Amino acid sequence: MVLGETFIFRFYRKVLRIQKIMRVVKKSILHRFPLYRNG
């Protein structure tokens, strides 16, 4: 049961890290191509 909680916690941290990377990538793409921000 504790092992399952550890696995869920590790998976949750991995998802948060992927979301942070995607946010940085999206921000850099929007900064590089400002046309996409307007629509």
N, C-alpha and C positions, 0 to 999 in steps of 0.2 A: 504494500500500500504506500509506504514511504518512497519506494523506488518509482512508483507511478507518478507521485507528486513531483519528484525530482525530474522525471522525464518531461512532464507537462511544463514545469518551470523553465527547463532548458529550451524546450520548443518555443515557449512564449518569448523568451529573450531573443531567440534567433529570428522570430517574426518581427519583433521590434527593431532589430538591427537592419533587417531587409527593408522595412518601411522607411527607416532613416536614410538608407542608401538611395532608395527610390526617390525620396523627397529631394535629396541633394542633386541627383541626376536630373530630375524634372526641373529644378530651379536653374541649373546650369544650361539646360536646353532652352528654357524660356529666356534666359539672359542672352544666349547666343542668337536665338531667332525670335525677336520681339514681335514678329507678325503673328505667331501662334497665340500670343496673349490677347490680342484684340479680337480674335475669332478666326 
